[in-house]
Amino acid sequence: MNKRQFIIVATGISIVLGSFALSKVLGGMKDPPKKKPPKEIKKYVKTTPVVYGDVNTWITAHGRVSTAQTLDMIAEVSGKMKRGSVPLKAGQKFRKGTLLYSIDNTEVKLNLNAQKSNFLRDIAGILPDLKIDFSDNFDNWENYFQAIDIEKPLPELPEHKSSKEKTFLATKNIFSSYYTIKSAEANLRKYHFFAPFNGSITKVNFQSGSYVNPGSNIANLVQSNNMEIKVDVALKDINWVQSGAPVTITTDNKVNSWKGKVIRIGEVVNQQTQSIDVYVAIEKGDTPIYDGIYLQAQIPGLQVKKSMVIPRNAIFNGNEVFVLEDTALKVKKVKLHKLNPENAIFSGLNEGENLVVEPLINAHNNMKAFKLEEKKDFDIETEEDPNTTLVNN
């Protein structure tokens, strides 16, 4: 190394050492920074005092409306169909007692009238014997003879007054002829079908002029003034439902509503939904209701005595809640009576305790916390205090 290079290296080392020494001197002249003590973070929780009372329960279920009675019009006799009082068309409404259809009964009616004529002859033939041998009952039989009208149903036979009179009537085939005619009258009524209720026709298989045989399905009827809704109630809620309970039935948008009553509770569990069918009769109201419409039913359940309702998400680990004692959170177990989608009915705490009614994250037993309403110096709308944290979602 020559002299020039030595001078350059020595100068560089001197500059570095001088800078280091100067920084030490200047650093010693500056005061050390002060350390701030950690700020206490206060946690606020929403609470409510425990107050017990009688809590009413409700079960919400959905189902479709159906008529309480459907009927297949089955022909019991054969013959040519004739039009009734209303057209036999799908959608046709009718009132109870309306003649829906008839079958030509000309031949059957003439045969029945012939039997009545023979019966009338038989009664006329025994009147002289009745007057002699059974004079005490002769007037009744004579009046009966006068009351017989070929075109009207046969009157009921007079009551016999002795076993001898009964034997006499039996030997003259009076009883046999009478019941044969009554059977024919009953059969004649099958040629006319009258509506058994108010309703409408849903399906028609035969029209006027068709020839039908016994067993032919003429049409299908539904009752319009007796509707019911079948709803599925979860197995866990079925014990809360009582037969005869009043029910509020609404559309999903709450625009229309009807009153109802629980009339039947099933005893078979649906294996797919684990629910039981509950049938609710719907009272007729101002708003029409149609078969097949999907509705919601609010069914009142049993009343829970000395209990309280809290948000369901305030419960954790199945049956535990937080209670605020002074400024510490305490974990306590409660007795759950009923769990609903949004809330729960419980008991098991002492009245007056401050129950936490919101879900807490990362909270634990004996954790320090304060009531939310005690935060006097913090306005959530105007400022944010870095020293406070709300223990919630």
BELKATA-V266956 format. One line per field, one symbol per residue. phi: phi as a letter, one per 30 degrees, with the letter a starting at -180 (. if undefined). psi: psi as a letter, one per 30 degrees, with the letter a starting at -180 (. if undefined). A space follows every 10 residues. Layout:
# BELKATA-V266956
phi: ???
psi: ???
This chain:
# BELKATA-V266956
phi: .ddddddddd dddddddddd dddddddddc dddddddddd ccccbdbbdd bcadcdcbcc bbacdbddbc bcdcdcbcld dbdcdbddbd jddacdjddd abbecedddd dddddddddd dddddceedd dddbddcddd ddddddddbe dceddddddd cadddddddd dciddddddd dddddddddd dbccddadab ccabcbcejd cccejdddac cbdccbcbbc ccceedcddd ccdjddbccb dddidcbbca adcbbdbcdd ddchbbdbcb dcddbdddbc djdcbccccd cddcdhbbcb edddcbhibc bcbcchbbdb dbcbcdcacc ecbbcbajcd djddcdcbdc chdadiddab ddddddcbcd dcabcdcbbd dad
psi: kleeeeeeee eeeeeeeeee eeeeeeeffk kkkkkkkkkk jkkklklkkj klakkklkkk lllkklkfkl kkjkkfllak klkaflkikk fklllkfkje llkkgeeeee eeeeeeeeee eeeeffeeee eefhffgeee eeeeeffkke flkklkklkk fleeeeeeee fggeeeeefe eeeeeeeeff fkjkkflkal kfkkfklkfl kllkfkjelk kkkfgillkj ljkkeffeff kkkfkkkkkl leggekllla kkfkklgkkj fefhlkkkkk kkkkaeklkk kfkklkkjkk alkjkialkl keffklhegk lkkjjcgkkk klkljkekkl eflkklaflk kfkjkkhlkk kgllkgkkll keffiegjjf ffljjffkkk ia.
